[in-house]
């Protein structure tokens, strides 16, 4: 029986605990009242950097010791996983180039009509991270990758309702407006008839830049990470 990489489990648990158990709960407010908002952000940022470093180092060490294969990804599925990263990049770029009510500093938009990617999902950045996580968990199929990439997937998926809860508590009226016209699940509100897709609001920057970054990363992935994302 292959031993579970303890350091990687601790690192993943620390990351999830920090971002979901602290930042995503009432504990954040308690700490912020004691340290001040700026003080909390400094402490939180410092702990985040330290935790991600611990996570990456633990991942590299665990891989160097060998990771048992849990499943083998079919060749056709490997190509589908590569393609899934394209919309992930589009969501990521779009979340950073257009205001979003669930992003830091975008809370004032919660009571307004959603626009652009917000019509598709109110959590475009977290869905880009969740997609990246799932793609790498399925594509690698080993225990160490499951623990490492799964950590970010769990954080992203748990972060969505956590952010919603904070928005609802901060401004119930604005939250009711946002919740009635948007959805966590991509295209959920559109399919339910509570919103519509307006491509012109998305613009060209997110699709073009996102797709360019996707192609570039596919090309440089072997150089950066030592393995090609393309199925052999």
C-alpha positions as CSV (number, residue, x, y, z in Angstrom):
1,X,0.0,0.0,0.0
2,X,1.5,3.3,-1.1
3,X,1.7,5.9,1.8
4,X,-0.3,9.1,1.4
5,X,2.0,12.1,1.0
6,X,1.4,13.7,4.5
7,X,3.1,17.0,3.7
8,X,1.0,17.5,0.6
9,X,-2.2,16.7,2.5
10,X,-1.3,19.2,5.2
11,X,-0.4,21.8,2.6
12,X,-3.7,21.3,0.8
13,X,-5.6,21.4,4.0
14,X,-3.9,24.6,5.0
15,X,-4.7,26.3,1.7
16,X,-8.4,25.3,1.8
17,X,-8.6,26.2,5.5
18,X,-7.1,29.6,4.9
19,X,-9.3,30.5,1.9
20,X,-12.5,28.8,2.9
21,X,-12.3,28.4,6.6
22,X,-11.0,31.9,7.3
23,X,-11.7,34.2,4.4
24,X,-15.0,32.5,3.6
25,X,-16.5,32.6,7.1
26,X,-17.4,35.0,9.9
27,X,-13.9,34.5,11.3
28,X,-12.6,36.9,8.7
29,X,-14.7,39.7,10.2
30,X,-13.5,38.8,13.7
31,X,-9.8,38.9,12.6
32,X,-10.3,42.1,10.5
33,X,-11.9,44.0,13.5
34,X,-8.8,43.2,15.5
35,X,-6.1,43.8,12.9
36,X,-7.9,46.4,10.7
37,X,-8.9,45.7,7.1
38,X,-5.4,46.6,5.8
39,X,-3.8,44.6,8.5
40,X,-5.9,41.6,7.6
41,X,-5.0,41.8,4.0
42,X,-1.3,42.0,4.7
43,X,-1.5,39.0,7.1
44,X,-3.8,37.0,4.7
45,X,-1.5,37.8,1.7
46,X,1.6,36.7,3.6
47,X,0.0,33.5,4.7
48,X,-1.3,32.8,1.2
49,X,2.2,33.1,-0.3
50,X,3.7,30.9,2.5
51,X,0.9,28.3,2.0
52,X,1.2,28.2,-1.8
53,X,5.0,27.8,-1.5
54,X,4.4,24.9,1.0
55,X,1.9,23.4,-1.4
56,X,4.2,23.6,-4.5
57,X,7.2,22.3,-2.6
58,X,5.2,19.4,-1.1
59,X,3.8,18.6,-4.6
60,X,7.3,18.4,-6.2
61,X,8.7,16.3,-3.4
62,X,5.8,13.9,-3.5
63,X,6.1,13.5,-7.3
64,X,9.8,12.9,-7.0
65,X,9.0,10.0,-4.6
66,X,6.6,8.5,-7.1
67,X,2.8,8.7,-7.4
68,X,0.5,5.7,-7.9
69,X,-1.7,5.8,-10.9
70,X,-5.4,5.8,-10.1
71,X,-6.7,5.7,-13.6
72,X,-5.6,6.0,-17.2
73,X,-7.1,8.8,-19.3
74,X,-8.4,7.7,-22.7
75,X,-6.7,9.3,-25.7
76,X,-9.9,10.9,-26.9
77,X,-10.6,12.4,-23.5
78,X,-7.1,13.9,-23.4
79,X,-7.9,16.0,-26.4
80,X,-11.2,17.1,-24.9
81,X,-9.4,18.2,-21.7
82,X,-7.0,20.3,-23.8
83,X,-9.9,22.0,-25.5
84,X,-11.7,22.6,-22.2
85,X,-8.8,24.9,-21.2
86,X,-9.7,27.3,-23.9
87,X,-13.0,28.5,-22.3
88,X,-11.1,28.5,-18.9
89,X,-8.7,31.1,-20.3
90,X,-11.5,33.1,-21.8
91,X,-13.3,33.2,-18.4
92,X,-10.1,34.1,-16.6
93,X,-9.2,37.0,-19.0
94,X,-12.9,38.2,-19.0
95,X,-13.0,38.2,-15.2
96,X,-9.9,40.5,-15.1
97,X,-10.9,42.9,-17.9
98,X,-14.6,43.5,-17.1
99,X,-16.2,44.4,-13.8
100,X,-17.8,41.6,-11.9
101,X,-20.1,41.8,-8.8
102,X,-18.4,38.9,-7.1
103,X,-14.8,40.2,-7.7
104,X,-13.0,42.3,-5.1
105,X,-14.2,45.9,-5.4
106,X,-17.1,44.9,-7.6
107,X,-19.8,44.6,-4.9
108,X,-21.4,47.9,-6.0
109,X,-22.5,46.1,-9.2
110,X,-24.6,43.5,-7.4
111,X,-27.8,45.5,-7.6
112,X,-27.3,46.4,-11.3
113,X,-28.3,44.4,-14.4
114,X,-25.6,41.8,-15.1
115,X,-23.6,42.3,-18.2
116,X,-21.1,40.3,-20.3
117,X,-19.8,37.1,-18.7
118,X,-21.9,37.8,-15.6
119,X,-24.9,36.7,-17.6
120,X,-23.2,33.3,-18.1
121,X,-22.0,32.9,-14.5
122,X,-21.4,35.3,-11.6
123,X,-18.1,33.5,-10.8
124,X,-16.1,33.5,-14.0
125,X,-12.7,33.5,-12.3
126,X,-13.5,30.7,-9.9
127,X,-14.9,28.6,-12.8
128,X,-11.7,29.1,-14.7
129,X,-9.7,27.8,-11.7
130,X,-12.2,24.9,-11.2
131,X,-11.9,23.9,-14.8
132,X,-8.1,24.0,-14.7
133,X,-8.2,21.9,-11.6
134,X,-10.6,19.2,-13.0
135,X,-8.7,19.1,-16.3
136,X,-5.4,18.4,-14.5
137,X,-6.9,15.9,-12.1
138,X,-8.5,13.8,-14.8
139,X,-5.6,14.2,-17.3
140,X,-2.9,13.1,-14.8
141,X,-4.8,10.4,-13.1
142,X,-2.4,9.9,-10.2
143,X,-2.7,10.4,-6.4
144,X,-0.3,13.3,-6.0
145,X,-2.0,15.3,-8.9
146,X,-5.4,14.5,-7.3
147,X,-4.3,16.0,-4.0
148,X,-2.5,19.0,-5.5
149,X,-4.8,20.1,-8.3
150,X,-7.9,19.0,-6.4
151,X,-7.0,21.4,-3.6
152,X,-7.5,24.4,-5.9
153,X,-10.7,22.8,-7.4
154,X,-12.2,22.4,-3.9
155,X,-11.2,25.9,-3.0
156,X,-12.8,27.4,-6.1
157,X,-16.1,25.4,-5.8
158,X,-16.5,26.1,-2.1
159,X,-15.6,29.7,-2.7
160,X,-18.6,30.4,-5.0
161,X,-21.4,29.9,-2.4
162,X,-19.1,31.5,0.2
163,X,-18.8,34.7,-1.8
164,X,-22.6,34.6,-2.4
165,X,-23.2,34.3,1.3
166,X,-21.1,37.3,2.0
167,X,-22.8,39.4,-0.7
168,X,-26.2,38.4,0.7
169,X,-25.3,39.4,4.2
170,X,-23.7,42.7,3.1
171,X,-26.6,43.9,0.9
172,X,-29.7,41.6,0.9
173,X,-31.6,43.8,-1.6
174,X,-28.8,43.9,-4.1
175,X,-28.1,40.2,-3.6
176,X,-31.8,39.3,-4.4
177,X,-31.4,41.2,-7.7
178,X,-28.2,39.5,-8.6
179,X,-29.4,36.0,-7.6
180,X,-32.6,36.4,-9.6
181,X,-30.8,37.1,-12.9
182,X,-27.5,35.2,-12.6
183,X,-26.3,31.7,-11.6
184,X,-23.3,29.9,-10.2
185,X,-23.6,27.2,-12.8
186,X,-22.5,28.5,-16.2
187,X,-25.5,29.3,-18.5
188,X,-27.9,28.2,-15.7
189,X,-29.8,31.5,-15.5
190,X,-29.9,31.7,-19.3
191,X,-31.3,28.2,-19.7
192,X,-33.8,28.9,-17.0
193,X,-35.0,32.0,-18.9
194,X,-33.8,34.4,-16.2
195,X,-31.2,36.0,-18.5
196,X,-30.0,36.0,-22.0
197,X,-26.6,35.8,-23.8
198,X,-25.4,39.1,-25.2
199,X,-22.2,38.5,-27.1
200,X,-21.4,42.1,-27.8
201,X,-21.2,42.8,-24.1
202,X,-18.4,40.2,-23.8
203,X,-16.4,42.0,-26.4
204,X,-13.3,40.8,-28.2
205,X,-10.6,41.1,-25.6
206,X,-11.6,38.1,-23.4
207,X,-12.1,35.6,-26.4
208,X,-9.0,36.7,-28.4
209,X,-6.5,37.2,-25.5
210,X,-7.9,34.1,-23.8
211,X,-7.4,31.9,-26.9
212,X,-4.0,33.3,-27.6
213,X,-2.9,32.5,-24.1
214,X,-4.3,29.0,-24.4
215,X,-2.3,28.4,-27.6
216,X,0.8,29.8,-26.1
217,X,0.6,27.7,-23.0
218,X,0.0,24.6,-25.0
219,X,3.2,25.4,-26.9
220,X,5.4,26.3,-23.9
221,X,3.9,23.7,-21.5
222,X,6.6,21.1,-22.2
223,X,9.3,23.7,-21.5
224,X,7.7,25.1,-18.3
225,X,6.5,21.9,-16.8
226,X,8.4,19.2,-18.5
227,X,5.4,17.5,-20.1
228,X,3.2,18.2,-23.1
229,X,-0.6,18.6,-22.5
230,X,-1.3,17.0,-25.9
231,X,-2.1,13.3,-25.9
232,X,0.8,11.3,-27.3
